[in-house]
């Protein structure tokens, strides 16, 4: 039996700071958590993982004031702002 899991998409929706991303990420870049792990900056993935883990096990992570699931990478010179979206697909 195949287990249903949400497909998790991470999209860069903004940037806090004026410096460019050291990994070369830009606003609008999108990453599929299951298929693009090596493409996403490890620092951003480190921050994203608790949100993803909560979602994969049916929990509700903290949400921004607009109700969306968002987080920032930890780079103090360029904090990329990510949004997490779910797609209910079979993996």
Backbone atoms as SQL, in Angstrom:
CREATE TABLE atoms (id INTEGER PRIMARY KEY, chain TEXT, resi INTEGER, resn TEXT, atom TEXT, x REAL, y REAL, z REAL);
INSERT INTO atoms VALUES
  (1, 'A', 1, 'UNK', 'N', 0.843, -1.185, 0.000),
  (2, 'A', 1, 'UNK', 'CA', 0.000, 0.000, 0.000),
  (3, 'A', 1, 'UNK', 'C', 0.887, 1.247, 0.000),
  (4, 'A', 2, 'UNK', 'N', 0.595, 2.179, -0.871),
  (5, 'A', 2, 'UNK', 'CA', 1.364, 3.409, -0.971),
  (6, 'A', 2, 'UNK', 'C', 0.815, 4.441, 0.002),
  (7, 'A', 3, 'UNK', 'N', 1.714, 5.035, 0.764),
  (8, 'A', 3, 'UNK', 'CA', 1.316, 6.046, 1.743),
  (9, 'A', 3, 'UNK', 'C', 1.250, 7.409, 1.072),
  (10, 'A', 4, 'UNK', 'N', 0.179, 8.150, 1.347),
  (11, 'A', 4, 'UNK', 'CA', 0.052, 9.504, 0.811),
  (12, 'A', 4, 'UNK', 'C', 0.844, 10.466, 1.687),
  (13, 'A', 5, 'UNK', 'N', 1.645, 11.271, 1.036),
  (14, 'A', 5, 'UNK', 'CA', 2.389, 12.324, 1.720),
  (15, 'A', 5, 'UNK', 'C', 2.200, 13.595, 0.921),
  (16, 'A', 6, 'UNK', 'N', 2.191, 14.716, 1.588),
  (17, 'A', 6, 'UNK', 'CA', 2.081, 15.961, 0.816),
  (18, 'A', 6, 'UNK', 'C', 3.380, 16.248, 0.079),
  (19, 'A', 7, 'UNK', 'N', 3.264, 16.743, -1.138),
  (20, 'A', 7, 'UNK', 'CA', 4.435, 17.222, -1.867),
  (21, 'A', 7, 'UNK', 'C', 4.722, 18.612, -1.323),
  (22, 'A', 8, 'UNK', 'N', 5.956, 18.838, -0.929),
  (23, 'A', 8, 'UNK', 'CA', 6.332, 20.091, -0.285),
  (24, 'A', 8, 'UNK', 'C', 7.180, 20.918, -1.241),
  (25, 'A', 9, 'UNK', 'N', 6.705, 22.132, -1.491),
  (26, 'A', 9, 'UNK', 'CA', 7.374, 23.055, -2.401),
  (27, 'A', 9, 'UNK', 'C', 7.853, 24.266, -1.608),
  (28, 'A', 10, 'UNK', 'N', 9.111, 24.624, -1.792),
  (29, 'A', 10, 'UNK', 'CA', 9.704, 25.784, -1.139),
  (30, 'A', 10, 'UNK', 'C', 9.984, 26.828, -2.217),
  (31, 'A', 11, 'UNK', 'N', 9.468, 28.044, -2.031),
  (32, 'A', 11, 'UNK', 'CA', 9.640, 29.112, -3.010),
  (33, 'A', 11, 'UNK', 'C', 10.209, 30.340, -2.325),
  (34, 'A', 12, 'UNK', 'N', 11.223, 30.937, -2.941),
  (35, 'A', 12, 'UNK', 'CA', 11.777, 32.182, -2.398),
  (36, 'A', 12, 'UNK', 'C', 10.856, 33.315, -2.835),
  (37, 'A', 13, 'UNK', 'N', 10.280, 34.003, -1.846),
  (38, 'A', 13, 'UNK', 'CA', 9.306, 35.053, -2.140),
  (39, 'A', 13, 'UNK', 'C', 9.808, 36.448, -1.795),
  (40, 'A', 14, 'UNK', 'N', 10.974, 36.537, -1.171),
  (41, 'A', 14, 'UNK', 'CA', 11.501, 37.844, -0.813),
  (42, 'A', 14, 'UNK', 'C', 12.909, 37.744, -0.277),
  (43, 'A', 15, 'UNK', 'N', 13.484, 38.904, 0.009),
  (44, 'A', 15, 'UNK', 'CA', 14.842, 38.954, 0.545),
  (45, 'A', 15, 'UNK', 'C', 14.923, 40.100, 1.537),
  (46, 'A', 16, 'UNK', 'N', 15.546, 39.838, 2.668),
  (47, 'A', 16, 'UNK', 'CA', 15.810, 40.860, 3.671),
  (48, 'A', 16, 'UNK', 'C', 17.305, 41.136, 3.633),
  (49, 'A', 17, 'UNK', 'N', 17.691, 42.294, 3.239),
  (50, 'A', 17, 'UNK', 'CA', 19.103, 42.628, 3.104),
  (51, 'A', 17, 'UNK', 'C', 19.439, 42.914, 1.653),
  (52, 'A', 18, 'UNK', 'N', 20.566, 43.578, 1.448),
  (53, 'A', 18, 'UNK', 'CA', 20.936, 44.023, 0.103),
  (54, 'A', 18, 'UNK', 'C', 21.961, 43.131, -0.581),
  (55, 'A', 19, 'UNK', 'N', 22.663, 42.308, 0.157),
  (56, 'A', 19, 'UNK', 'CA', 23.687, 41.447, -0.436),
  (57, 'A', 19, 'UNK', 'C', 23.032, 40.320, -1.237),
  (58, 'A', 20, 'UNK', 'N', 23.756, 39.817, -2.206),
  (59, 'A', 20, 'UNK', 'CA', 23.260, 38.683, -2.969),
  (60, 'A', 20, 'UNK', 'C', 23.425, 37.389, -2.186),
  (61, 'A', 21, 'UNK', 'N', 22.639, 36.423, -2.503),
  (62, 'A', 21, 'UNK', 'CA', 22.701, 35.118, -1.835),
  (63, 'A', 21, 'UNK', 'C', 24.030, 34.437, -2.176),
  (64, 'A', 22, 'UNK', 'N', 24.726, 33.933, -1.174),
  (65, 'A', 22, 'UNK', 'CA', 26.023, 33.285, -1.416),
  (66, 'A', 22, 'UNK', 'C', 25.876, 32.003, -2.230),
  (67, 'A', 23, 'UNK', 'N', 24.680, 31.438, -2.262),
  (68, 'A', 23, 'UNK', 'CA', 24.423, 30.208, -3.020),
  (69, 'A', 23, 'UNK', 'C', 23.852, 30.515, -4.413),
  (70, 'A', 24, 'UNK', 'N', 23.544, 31.790, -4.651),
  (71, 'A', 24, 'UNK', 'CA', 23.039, 32.188, -5.959),
  (72, 'A', 24, 'UNK', 'C', 21.530, 32.099, -6.107),
  (73, 'A', 25, 'UNK', 'N', 20.820, 31.833, -5.012),
  (74, 'A', 25, 'UNK', 'CA', 19.358, 31.757, -5.083),
  (75, 'A', 25, 'UNK', 'C', 18.771, 33.146, -5.328),
  (76, 'A', 26, 'UNK', 'N', 17.638, 33.160, -6.021),
  (77, 'A', 26, 'UNK', 'CA', 16.964, 34.419, -6.356),
  (78, 'A', 26, 'UNK', 'C', 15.471, 34.319, -6.034),
  (79, 'A', 27, 'UNK', 'N', 14.854, 35.466, -5.864),
  (80, 'A', 27, 'UNK', 'CA', 13.410, 35.509, -5.654),
  (81, 'A', 27, 'UNK', 'C', 12.739, 34.818, -6.842),
  (82, 'A', 28, 'UNK', 'N', 11.808, 33.955, -6.535),
  (83, 'A', 28, 'UNK', 'CA', 11.101, 33.186, -7.559),
  (84, 'A', 28, 'UNK', 'C', 11.607, 31.764, -7.712),
  (85, 'A', 29, 'UNK', 'N', 12.820, 31.471, -7.206),
  (86, 'A', 29, 'UNK', 'CA', 13.327, 30.098, -7.273),
  (87, 'A', 29, 'UNK', 'C', 12.407, 29.178, -6.477),
  (88, 'A', 30, 'UNK', 'N', 12.147, 28.006, -7.034),
  (89, 'A', 30, 'UNK', 'CA', 11.267, 27.025, -6.408),
  (90, 'A', 30, 'UNK', 'C', 11.997, 25.696, -6.290),
  (91, 'A', 31, 'UNK', 'N', 11.790, 25.028, -5.166),
  (92, 'A', 31, 'UNK', 'CA', 12.449, 23.755, -4.886),
  (93, 'A', 31, 'UNK', 'C', 11.426, 22.733, -4.403),
  (94, 'A', 32, 'UNK', 'N', 11.472, 21.548, -4.981),
  (95, 'A', 32, 'UNK', 'CA', 10.670, 20.418, -4.522),
  (96, 'A', 32, 'UNK', 'C', 11.499, 19.732, -3.440),
  (97, 'A', 33, 'UNK', 'N', 10.981, 19.651, -2.226),
  (98, 'A', 33, 'UNK', 'CA', 11.748, 19.113, -1.106),
  (99, 'A', 33, 'UNK', 'C', 12.308, 17.727, -1.402),
  (100, 'A', 34, 'UNK', 'N', 11.535, 16.873, -2.031),
  (101, 'A', 34, 'UNK', 'CA', 11.981, 15.496, -2.260),
  (102, 'A', 34, 'UNK', 'C', 12.939, 15.359, -3.434),
  (103, 'A', 35, 'UNK', 'N', 12.867, 16.236, -4.401),
  (104, 'A', 35, 'UNK', 'CA', 13.667, 16.075, -5.611),
  (105, 'A', 35, 'UNK', 'C', 14.811, 17.071, -5.755),
  (106, 'A', 36, 'UNK', 'N', 14.808, 18.148, -4.986),
  (107, 'A', 36, 'UNK', 'CA', 15.803, 19.205, -5.163),
  (108, 'A', 36, 'UNK', 'C', 16.660, 19.440, -3.930),
  (109, 'A', 37, 'UNK', 'N', 16.804, 18.454, -3.090),
  (110, 'A', 37, 'UNK', 'CA', 17.530, 18.666, -1.834),
  (111, 'A', 37, 'UNK', 'C', 18.945, 19.167, -2.028),
  (112, 'A', 38, 'UNK', 'N', 19.665, 18.682, -2.997),
  (113, 'A', 38, 'UNK', 'CA', 21.031, 19.124, -3.227),
  (114, 'A', 38, 'UNK', 'C', 21.136, 20.507, -3.847),
  (115, 'A', 39, 'UNK', 'N', 20.038, 21.027, -4.357),
  (116, 'A', 39, 'UNK', 'CA', 20.044, 22.342, -5.000),
  (117, 'A', 39, 'UNK', 'C', 19.803, 23.472, -4.003),
  (118, 'A', 40, 'UNK', 'N', 19.102, 23.180, -2.929),
  (119, 'A', 40, 'UNK', 'CA', 18.773, 24.197, -1.936),
  (120, 'A', 40, 'UNK', 'C', 19.922, 24.356, -0.951),
  (121, 'A', 41, 'UNK', 'N', 20.231, 25.590, -0.611),
  (122, 'A', 41, 'UNK', 'CA', 21.285, 25.905, 0.340),
  (123, 'A', 41, 'UNK', 'C', 21.106, 25.085, 1.628),
  (124, 'A', 42, 'UNK', 'N', 22.166, 24.440, 2.116),
  (125, 'A', 42, 'UNK', 'CA', 22.052, 23.648, 3.342),
  (126, 'A', 42, 'UNK', 'C', 21.616, 24.460, 4.560),
  (127, 'A', 43, 'UNK', 'N', 21.996, 25.737, 4.626),
  (128, 'A', 43, 'UNK', 'CA', 21.574, 26.568, 5.762),
  (129, 'A', 43, 'UNK', 'C', 20.062, 26.778, 5.732),
  (130, 'A', 44, 'UNK', 'N', 19.515, 27.036, 4.546),
  (131, 'A', 44, 'UNK', 'CA', 18.065, 27.212, 4.422),
  (132, 'A', 44, 'UNK', 'C', 17.352, 25.895, 4.713),
  (133, 'A', 45, 'UNK', 'N', 17.906, 24.787, 4.231),
  (134, 'A', 45, 'UNK', 'CA', 17.294, 23.474, 4.480),
  (135, 'A', 45, 'UNK', 'C', 17.256, 23.173, 5.970),
  (136, 'A', 46, 'UNK', 'N', 18.297, 23.583, 6.683),
  (137, 'A', 46, 'UNK', 'CA', 18.358, 23.359, 8.129),
  (138, 'A', 46, 'UNK', 'C', 17.198, 24.055, 8.837),
  (139, 'A', 47, 'UNK', 'N', 16.848, 25.245, 8.381),
  (140, 'A', 47, 'UNK', 'CA', 15.729, 25.990, 8.966),
  (141, 'A', 47, 'UNK', 'C', 14.399, 25.407, 8.500),
  (142, 'A', 48, 'UNK', 'N', 14.327, 24.972, 7.254),
  (143, 'A', 48, 'UNK', 'CA', 13.078, 24.454, 6.684),
  (144, 'A', 48, 'UNK', 'C', 12.671, 23.116, 7.284),
  (145, 'A', 49, 'UNK', 'N', 13.639, 22.303, 7.646),
  (146, 'A', 49, 'UNK', 'CA', 13.324, 20.937, 8.023),
  (147, 'A', 49, 'UNK', 'C', 12.314, 20.796, 9.164),
  (148, 'A', 50, 'UNK', 'N', 12.394, 21.570, 10.255),
  (149, 'A', 50, 'UNK', 'CA', 11.370, 21.405, 11.298),
  (150, 'A', 50, 'UNK', 'C', 9.945, 21.668, 10.786),
  (151, 'A', 51, 'UNK', 'N', 9.786, 22.634, 9.901),
  (152, 'A', 51, 'UNK', 'CA', 8.473, 22.905, 9.316),
  (153, 'A', 51, 'UNK', 'C', 8.016, 21.706, 8.485),
  (154, 'A', 52, 'UNK', 'N', 8.923, 21.183, 7.680),
  (155, 'A', 52, 'UNK', 'CA', 8.604, 20.046, 6.819),
  (156, 'A', 52, 'UNK', 'C', 8.268, 18.820, 7.651),
  (157, 'A', 53, 'UNK', 'N', 9.036, 18.592, 8.693),
  (158, 'A', 53, 'UNK', 'CA', 8.789, 17.444, 9.569),
  (159, 'A', 53, 'UNK', 'C', 7.403, 17.551, 10.214),
  (160, 'A', 54, 'UNK', 'N', 7.046, 18.730, 10.682),
  (161, 'A', 54, 'UNK', 'CA', 5.715, 18.948, 11.269),
  (162, 'A', 54, 'UNK', 'C', 4.636, 18.652, 10.235),
  (163, 'A', 55, 'UNK', 'N', 4.799, 19.156, 9.016),
  (164, 'A', 55, 'UNK', 'CA', 3.801, 18.945, 7.961),
  (165, 'A', 55, 'UNK', 'C', 3.684, 17.476, 7.579),
  (166, 'A', 56, 'UNK', 'N', 4.799, 16.793, 7.458),
  (167, 'A', 56, 'UNK', 'CA', 4.787, 15.384, 7.041),
  (168, 'A', 56, 'UNK', 'C', 4.110, 14.488, 8.070),
  (169, 'A', 57, 'UNK', 'N', 4.118, 14.885, 9.328),
  (170, 'A', 57, 'UNK', 'CA', 3.488, 14.075, 10.365),
  (171, 'A', 57, 'UNK', 'C', 2.119, 14.604, 10.776),
  (172, 'A', 58, 'UNK', 'N', 1.548, 15.473, 9.938),
  (173, 'A', 58, 'UNK', 'CA', 0.172, 15.904, 10.145),
  (174, 'A', 58, 'UNK', 'C', -0.029, 17.067, 11.084),
  (175, 'A', 59, 'UNK', 'N', 1.036, 17.706, 11.501),
  (176, 'A', 59, 'UNK', 'CA', 0.916, 18.827, 12.417),
  (177, 'A', 59, 'UNK', 'C', 0.687, 20.147, 11.700),
  (178, 'A', 60, 'UNK', 'N', 0.574, 21.182, 12.499),
  (179, 'A', 60, 'UNK', 'CA', 0.378, 22.531, 11.970),
  (180, 'A', 60, 'UNK', 'C', 1.528, 23.408, 12.439),
  (181, 'A', 61, 'UNK', 'N', 2.416, 23.805, 11.513),
  (182, 'A', 61, 'UNK', 'CA', 3.537, 24.657, 11.915),
  (183, 'A', 61, 'UNK', 'C', 3.084, 26.099, 12.121),
  (184, 'A', 62, 'UNK', 'N', 3.932, 26.912, 12.728),
  (185, 'A', 62, 'UNK', 'CA', 3.604, 28.333, 12.871),
  (186, 'A', 62, 'UNK', 'C', 3.375, 28.961, 11.500),
  (187, 'A', 63, 'UNK', 'N', 2.482, 29.918, 11.477),
  (188, 'A', 63, 'UNK', 'CA', 2.161, 30.606, 10.227),
  (189, 'A', 63, 'UNK', 'C', 2.388, 32.101, 10.389),
  (190, 'A', 64, 'UNK', 'N', 2.656, 32.760, 9.266),
  (191, 'A', 64, 'UNK', 'CA', 2.827, 34.211, 9.250),
  (192, 'A', 64, 'UNK', 'C', 1.463, 34.878, 9.451),
  (193, 'A', 65, 'UNK', 'N', 1.462, 36.172, 9.627),
  (194, 'A', 65, 'UNK', 'CA', 0.216, 36.919, 9.837),
  (195, 'A', 65, 'UNK', 'C', -0.776, 36.732, 8.698),
  (196, 'A', 66, 'UNK', 'N', -0.267, 36.489, 7.491),
  (197, 'A', 66, 'UNK', 'CA', -1.165, 36.281, 6.346),
  (198, 'A', 66, 'UNK', 'C', -1.659, 34.836, 6.235),
  (199, 'A', 67, 'UNK', 'N', -1.291, 33.987, 7.187),
  (200, 'A', 67, 'UNK', 'CA', -1.759, 32.607, 7.212),
  (201, 'A', 67, 'UNK', 'C', -0.884, 31.631, 6.442),
  (202, 'A', 68, 'UNK', 'N', 0.139, 32.137, 5.777),
  (203, 'A', 68, 'UNK', 'CA', 1.015, 31.276, 4.989),
  (204, 'A', 68, 'UNK', 'C', 2.162, 30.760, 5.855),
  (205, 'A', 69, 'UNK', 'N', 2.758, 29.656, 5.423),
  (206, 'A', 69, 'UNK', 'CA', 3.905, 29.084, 6.127),
  (207, 'A', 69, 'UNK', 'C', 5.158, 29.692, 5.506),
  (208, 'A', 70, 'UNK', 'N', 5.892, 30.468, 6.305),
  (209, 'A', 70, 'UNK', 'CA', 7.076, 31.168, 5.814),
  (210, 'A', 70, 'UNK', 'C', 8.222, 31.009, 6.803),
  (211, 'A', 71, 'UNK', 'N', 9.446, 31.096, 6.264),
  (212, 'A', 71, 'UNK', 'CA', 10.634, 31.112, 7.104),
  (213, 'A', 71, 'UNK', 'C', 11.725, 31.859, 6.357),
  (214, 'A', 72, 'UNK', 'N', 12.760, 32.238, 7.079),
  (215, 'A', 72, 'UNK', 'CA', 13.911, 32.919, 6.478),
  (216, 'A', 72, 'UNK', 'C', 15.156, 32.061, 6.652),
  (217, 'A', 73, 'UNK', 'N', 16.058, 32.149, 5.688),
  (218, 'A', 73, 'UNK', 'CA', 17.346, 31.497, 5.850),
  (219, 'A', 73, 'UNK', 'C', 18.130, 32.270, 6.908),
  (220, 'A', 74, 'UNK', 'N', 19.152, 31.660, 7.497),
  (221, 'A', 74, 'UNK', 'CA', 19.871, 32.323, 8.589),
  (222, 'A', 74, 'UNK', 'C', 21.012, 33.235, 8.167),
  (223, 'A', 75, 'UNK', 'N', 21.183, 33.513, 6.888),
  (224, 'A', 75, 'UNK', 'CA', 22.272, 34.382, 6.438),
  (225, 'A', 75, 'UNK', 'C', 21.945, 35.827, 6.806),
  (226, 'A', 76, 'UNK', 'N', 22.706, 36.410, 7.705),
  (227, 'A', 76, 'UNK', 'CA', 22.380, 37.754, 8.210),
  (228, 'A', 76, 'UNK', 'C', 22.558, 38.851, 7.166),
  (229, 'A', 77, 'UNK', 'N', 23.353, 38.616, 6.130),
  (230, 'A', 77, 'UNK', 'CA', 23.535, 39.615, 5.083),
  (231, 'A', 77, 'UNK', 'C', 22.440, 39.543, 4.018),
  (232, 'A', 78, 'UNK', 'N', 21.912, 38.353, 3.815),
  (233, 'A', 78, 'UNK', 'CA', 20.859, 38.134, 2.827),
  (234, 'A', 78, 'UNK', 'C', 19.934, 37.058, 3.346),
  (235, 'A', 79, 'UNK', 'N', 18.924, 37.435, 4.046),
  (236, 'A', 79, 'UNK', 'CA', 17.963, 36.453, 4.557),
  (237, 'A', 79, 'UNK', 'C', 16.878, 36.262, 3.506),
  (238, 'A', 80, 'UNK', 'N', 17.002, 35.181, 2.735),
  (239, 'A', 80, 'UNK', 'CA', 15.951, 34.865, 1.770),
  (240, 'A', 80, 'UNK', 'C', 14.700, 34.434, 2.511),
  (241, 'A', 81, 'UNK', 'N', 13.553, 34.917, 2.065),
  (242, 'A', 81, 'UNK', 'CA', 12.271, 34.572, 2.667),
  (243, 'A', 81, 'UNK', 'C', 11.637, 33.484, 1.803),
  (244, 'A', 82, 'UNK', 'N', 11.326, 32.365, 2.424),
  (245, 'A', 82, 'UNK', 'CA', 10.733, 31.225, 1.738),
  (246, 'A', 82, 'UNK', 'C', 9.278, 31.053, 2.141),
  (247, 'A', 83, 'UNK', 'N', 8.487, 30.545, 1.218),
  (248, 'A', 83, 'UNK', 'CA', 7.116, 30.128, 1.511),
  (249, 'A', 83, 'UNK', 'C', 7.026, 28.639, 1.220),
  (250, 'A', 84, 'UNK', 'N', 6.365, 27.918, 2.112),
  (251, 'A', 84, 'UNK', 'CA', 6.151, 26.480, 1.927),
  (252, 'A', 84, 'UNK', 'C', 4.719, 26.270, 1.480),
  (253, 'A', 85, 'UNK', 'N', 4.552, 25.531, 0.395),
  (254, 'A', 85, 'UNK', 'CA', 3.216, 25.145, -0.066),
  (255, 'A', 85, 'UNK', 'C', 3.157, 23.637, -0.172),
  (256, 'A', 86, 'UNK', 'N', 1.962, 23.106, -0.025),
  (257, 'A', 86, 'UNK', 'CA', 1.737, 21.665, -0.073),
  (258, 'A', 86, 'UNK', 'C', 0.905, 21.304, -1.280),
  (259, 'A', 87, 'UNK', 'N', 1.230, 20.177, -1.853),
  (260, 'A', 87, 'UNK', 'CA', 0.403, 19.617, -2.931),
  (261, 'A', 87, 'UNK', 'C', 0.146, 18.184, -2.534),
  (262, 'A', 88, 'UNK', 'N', -1.103, 17.817, -2.391),
  (263, 'A', 88, 'UNK', 'CA', -1.459, 16.461, -1.975),
  (264, 'A', 88, 'UNK', 'C', -1.323, 15.514, -3.161),
  (265, 'A', 89, 'UNK', 'N', -0.113, 14.985, -3.329),
  (266, 'A', 89, 'UNK', 'CA', 0.174, 14.042, -4.396),
  (267, 'A', 89, 'UNK', 'C', 0.752, 12.770, -3.792),
  (268, 'A', 90, 'UNK', 'N', 0.708, 11.707, -4.530),
  (269, 'A', 90, 'UNK', 'CA', 1.430, 10.511, -4.121),
  (270, 'A', 90, 'UNK', 'C', 2.887, 10.704, -4.501),
  (271, 'A', 91, 'UNK', 'N', 3.772, 10.389, -3.589),
  (272, 'A', 91, 'UNK', 'CA', 5.202, 10.511, -3.897),
  (273, 'A', 91, 'UNK', 'C', 5.693, 9.214, -4.483);
